Amino acid sequence: MILITGASGQLGRELSKLAAERGLEHAALSRPEFDFEKPETIEAAFQAAKPTLVINAAAYTAVDAAEANVEAATAGNHAGPLRLAQLCEAAGIPFIHVSTDYVFDGEKGAPYVESDATAPTGVYGATKRAGEIAILAACTKAIILRTAWVYAAHGKNFCRTMLGAGRRFPTLRVVADQHGTPTAAPDLARAILDIAARLTQTGWRPEYRGIFHATGTGETTWHGFACAIFEEAATAGQKPPEVQQITTADWPTPARRPADSRLDCTKLAQVFGITLPHWRASLGPIVKQLLVLDPPA
Ligand SMILES: NC(=O)c1ccc[n+]([C@@H]2O[C@H](COP(=O)([O-])OP(=O)(O)OC[C@H]3O[C@@H](n4cnc5c(N)ncnc54)[C@H](OP(=O)(O)O)[C@@H]3O)[C@@H](O)[C@H]2O)c1
């Protein structure tokens, strides 16, 4: 029995869908029945599901709002996941948790490896990093996947925001000096359930424990991502806007983002034999799904 938390989110929905497609026994929980801000729900959900594996896709993900909501971000990214990790430890089961490229400050100038020093630039990244440390200290069978720039055909994400803005405005200004890699939620869900399958096949192995980077392959900027979204949308009949390049300084946000948070995903390939698809290859089907849901006028 796999307990999937955050089932209403981008990743959680894809995990639940794929688990159902693969015929995996699972319980997919969202708020209010599973809420990190109500610790009693964590324990109750765990005891009711009696899981053999927990996949935590629940998190406080509002990067800018976190700056003013430290308590909620801490509950969602640190204290709550820690409680889940402790329950997994007590039950002797593996815990797969998801973290972020925002644990880095983006100053390295090359893709980050898992052993690089962290230096979060905001509350979101800091609480996610505190969660990583706490989980690793509490749980022997912990697997933490750091991902980035997640998007799906549902939920709140850059791809949907761009498609909507592109309809309303003839010109868009998009940040061109932040580098990273978009990650399609279905690709990440597949990687996670492939790891789960591996755990079933081999049983727990010491090399599975720890942090793994797990983003799409390749790299771009938010501007490059936006242009690719509109290329895909144009093939489905949406007139593309002009996408102008701006700098981070032109688009101030409450939380500072890393300028270059590319993640080196070699360790995931070496230990689990998993490489996520190139970000550009995964974009088309998701843009098309979004346009089916909301067709061009
Ligand atoms: N999105 C990104 O670009 C990105 C980048 C790097 C890493 N990540 C990480 O990837 C994971 C999945 O992200 P996502 O994009 O799927 O996020 P998402 O779409 O924002 O979904 C977050 C999920 O967590 C739930 N949640 C929020 N606060 C909670 C709380 N206090 N207690 C219990 N559940 C709570 C949400 O429930 P409601 O629906 O009720 O709000 C939702 O189900 C997270 O760990 C995130 O930190 C995401």
The ligand as a Gaussian input file, in Angstrom:
#p B3LYP/6-31G(d) Opt

LIG

0 1
 N        6.113000      23.521000      -8.542000
 C        7.421000      23.661000      -8.742000
 O        7.847000      24.381000      -9.647000
 C        8.396000      22.921000      -7.870000
 C        9.756000      23.160000      -8.050000
 C       10.675000      22.461000      -7.245000
 C       10.228000      21.555000      -6.304000
 N        8.888000      21.376000      -6.143000
 C        8.449000      20.422000      -5.116000
 O        7.729000      19.394000      -5.757000
 C        6.708000      18.896000      -4.884000
 C        5.377000      18.876000      -5.606000
 O        5.078000      20.203000      -6.005000
 P        3.789000      20.551000      -6.869000
 O        4.231000      21.419000      -7.987000
 O        3.003000      19.312000      -7.161000
 O        3.018000      21.456000      -5.813000
 P        1.495000      21.963000      -5.807000
 O        0.876000      21.733000      -7.130000
 O        1.518000      23.305000      -5.223000
 O        0.819000      20.948000      -4.783000
 C        1.143000      20.990000      -3.425000
 C        0.282000      19.994000      -2.722000
 O        0.568000      20.108000      -1.335000
 C       -0.640000      20.352000      -0.651000
 N       -0.411000      21.127000       0.550000
 C       -0.064000      22.440000       0.663000
 N        0.059000      22.778000       1.956000
 C       -0.216000      21.650000       2.665000
 C       -0.287000      21.348000       4.044000
 N       -0.056000      22.273000       4.992000
 N       -0.612000      20.086000       4.411000
 C       -0.862000      19.141000       3.503000
 N       -0.840000      19.357000       2.186000
 C       -0.512000      20.601000       1.766000
 C       -1.533000      21.057000      -1.634000
 O       -2.869000      20.967000      -1.204000
 P       -4.001000      22.048000      -1.612000
 O       -4.429000      21.635000      -2.997000
 O       -5.039000      21.863000      -0.574000
 O       -3.348000      23.390000      -1.573000
 C       -1.211000      20.243000      -2.877000
 O       -1.886000      19.012000      -2.842000
 C        6.767000      19.779000      -3.644000
 O        7.558000      19.152000      -2.674000
 C        7.492000      21.033000      -4.115000
 O        8.171000      21.677000      -3.073000
 C        7.971000      22.019000      -6.913000

